């Protein structure tokens, strides 16, 4: 039994390129300091702002993300993903430190927008880098390894963030800033430079010229983005209303909130690569997204179960949400990468990032508004209904798709 399990894990991690491992190391360092966004609503309340104001700040981060993703995709396709990643990490780190020094509501809003614009321009370039460093056969594995590093870092960062927040909220911004800058420096130290010409040579060698040249004319992809917007709107409650509910509704303190939030990243680090290895090529991507959306609906419904132990409710909700994440999100990346080529990949990735960023605006502001007006119980039922609607969309899209993606 132990030997079989060990062999399964060995197979799940085999076949990946050295550069993907190095890029994952960079992401682990970066995300180990990721803690500001998860505690932003609590930080705003710490400064004396309302729940609604905290939700607006997170929504502003989403607005900046939309702009940053659009610019990042264009810059990545125009100048290459290598330097785009470095600049986003380095200057994003500086902005984290700057934002931590701001205390007025207007300055926090402005600083948050600039931070997200810079920081989130990294994502389209990073997606292009992963696609460049991988092959069609191991692309989902490659995305999953980077996600593993991100979520392991997220687990470390959330647990550390809960501890730091219980001491001093400003420490969150310093740690986030220095890990961003450290990741930027590490990127140029361990990963060889990739020029734009090298990216285009890879495009020709992989025979990708027959793939879609523009995401704006790919109708199936645009419908996929609409469903992704709905999916992400629900998922982003994890960073806004869920921490507030853990504290106010389930009566957990910052330390235990950090522990529960870190469980998400740690579970993904332990199991996602194996799950992806077992599912890749055996189920259509859209069907897996359908299953993931149903699981996410269940995770929010669990929050309305009237148990005496708030910790148990929070843990099981997070467990189900993590399962939803593992069986859907890795394949979302592979889906849009398979529809693009090297010359349009940054724009495809940008549109995908924009959908998530727009969801952050809608989810954070809308979720906070519903929670403040109707209460958390109504919010969880509404979010679950949106998850089920998304599941139906993925199912219908899969049944009409002319390719097995």
Secondary structure as UniProt FT lines:
FT   HELIX           2..12
FT   TURN            13..15
FT   HELIX           18..31
FT   TURN            32..33
FT   HELIX           37..39
FT   HELIX           40..46
FT   TURN            47..48
FT   HELIX           51..79
FT   HELIX           81..99
FT   TURN            100..101
FT   HELIX           105..133
FT   TURN            136..138
FT   HELIX           139..167
FT   HELIX           170..190
FT   HELIX           196..205
FT   TURN            206..207
FT   TURN            209..210
FT   HELIX           215..217
FT   HELIX           219..235
FT   HELIX           236..239
FT   HELIX           241..248
FT   HELIX           254..279
FT   TURN            280..282
FT   HELIX           285..302
FT   TURN            303..304
FT   HELIX           310..326
FT   TURN            327..328
FT   HELIX           329..338
FT   TURN            342..344
FT   HELIX           345..374
FT   HELIX           376..400
//
